[in-house]
């Protein structure tokens, strides 16, 4: 009985803080009607899902990717749903292209209100098979590309009194994962840059949302790169990415991302598994490190021959993938323009 009063007071303070936080978040919300949103990597997968969600809410969407044929299909998809969309062929890894994305959008529409840095690449396999080029490609795509688009967009957003920037990082940008070292290194760079820049740009009314998803069913494994024992690497990655217990439907993930952007949230971690992993790493980093070393022992060993060669998931099929275990991701691949991606190395 002695602690009843303080407990009630603490509960009241917690409830009040929660209500106040929701009120403040609601006041930060914007509407997307009449706004212009640029989505890099917007021709397929998560980028296309985000473009659909933004378009459904009334935004004009500009989708950006390297492959014109993929963009054309995605553009037809969006316009068939009544979404006002335009496409730009550009390589986010090239600084001049990254800057041109913003310049061409402003030249056409007179504004840029939302920038989603979603373009990504992933190479799965043992560190032993990774080269400097793998790390450079990851950094160019996940760090330098967003860096250049953000720098180009900031002056235009400032002139309009604000804007929204969404940087799609990863749980791999908060927690180092075996067999994904170049990916994690570049996503950590993006996470750090995004969080630090968010604090500085808030005074200009520019909100940056750093998104760190766990596994999502967007159909992406078939277009990912694999090294080492290609078929085994593709099998474990594709299965983990498809199972409902480990992954989230891509449409749900896109809806969460757009909602976070609308409210100007600083950080979003998607899936309860990813949230649990991040908290565990913060509380017990040594325990998590040991657990990850155990996970690494269960993953395929380096290949004796040919492991340094990159190979797409679609080139690495086995009895395990595609299979009934990966069916949900295969369905997502068909829905999200993943099935006709490039196969060259």
Secondary structure, DSSP 8 states (H G I E B T S, - for coil): -TTHHHHHHHHHHHHHHHHHHHHHHHHH----TT-EEEEETTTSHHHHHHHHHHHHTT-EEEEEES-HHHHHHHHHHHHHTT--EEEEE--TTSHHHHHHHHHHHHHHHS---EEEE-----EES-GGG--HHHHHHHHIIIIIHHHHHHHHHHHHHHHTT-EEEEEE--GGGTS--TT-HHHHHHHHHHHHHHHHHHHHHGGGTEEEEEEEE-EEESSGGGGSEE-SSHHHHHHHHHHHHH-TTTEEEHHHHHHHHHHHHHHT-SEEEESHHHHHHHHHHHH-HHHHHHHHHHHHHHS----SSSTTS-EEGGG---SSSSSGGGHHHHHHHHHTT-TT-----
